[in-house]
Amino acid sequence: MYKILEARELTTNIYLMEVEARRVAKRCQPGQFVIVRMDAEGERIPLTICDYNREKGTVTIVFQTVGAGTKKMGELKAGDSLHDFVGPLGCPSELVDEPVEELKEKSILFVAGGVGTAPVYPQVKWLQKRGVNADVIVGAKTKDLIILEEEMEAVAGNLYITTDDGSYGRSGMVTQTIKDLVEEGKHYDVCIAIGPMIMMKFVCKMTEELGIPTVVSLNPIMVDGTGMCGACRVTVGGEVKFACVDGPEFDGHKVDFDQAMKRQQLYQTMEGRALLKEQE
Ligand code: FES
């Protein structure tokens, strides 16, 4: 059993949980995920690691309540336990493998959308600890949906907040801020975008126009996180990949987002799943 040390609602339907999981905390790297189960019969929920503390032996996860499983999880309190906490899974962020001296030469931009701010945070923190200051754009529909602002502020070189309705920070989509920053004279060698599929699709369109290589994390399309369900199948540069096994990070300019989003939609119904099975 894995004890929950802290559990709180960050904003409507988005929760943070710090869990005692020594083995995962010891080995995990930014970009990886865990599979959580509340009880022996519970559904397997893949969740990206938001933070970890190797000394304390804890891992922090952030999740949005999207179905019955995550809704039930949102009701857990500090002192409760999780039945399974398996990981770390997936490949670590590519940044982790790059020599720090080379990273210091690079100008890095992160773009986070909504709950996607959680997996961006450990990457920015990892870089900051090594003396690399990355710019971060955090976007959400409204002010209430911005999460981890203080935490991000503490580790980002520059933090730009945008809201679609203009209720906080810059007004408009994250793509507008990317364009504005470049027009204001900023240069970026690489962009890492994590958020809703539709956001990543348009970020990639924009960065392709601006000539900025872009990495995306396809966590949002994972269902069981084991390579078995087929939900996260995606075409990248003409090749079939599975986000949970081959990713979750991919070259954003090569991802077929339209196909992945269509699949994601179909996967949500039983009829859709049957149809996908027939097609494969
Ligand atoms: Fe099921 Fe990847 S999430 S195969």
Boltz pocket constraint, residues with backbone or C-beta under 6 A from the ligand:
constraints:
  - pocket:
      binder: B
      contacts: [[A, 221], [A, 222], [A, 223], [A, 224], [A, 225], [A, 226], [A, 227], [A, 228], [A, 229], [A, 230], [A, 231], [A, 232], [A, 233], [A, 242], [A, 243], [A, 244], [A, 245]]
      max_distance: 6.0
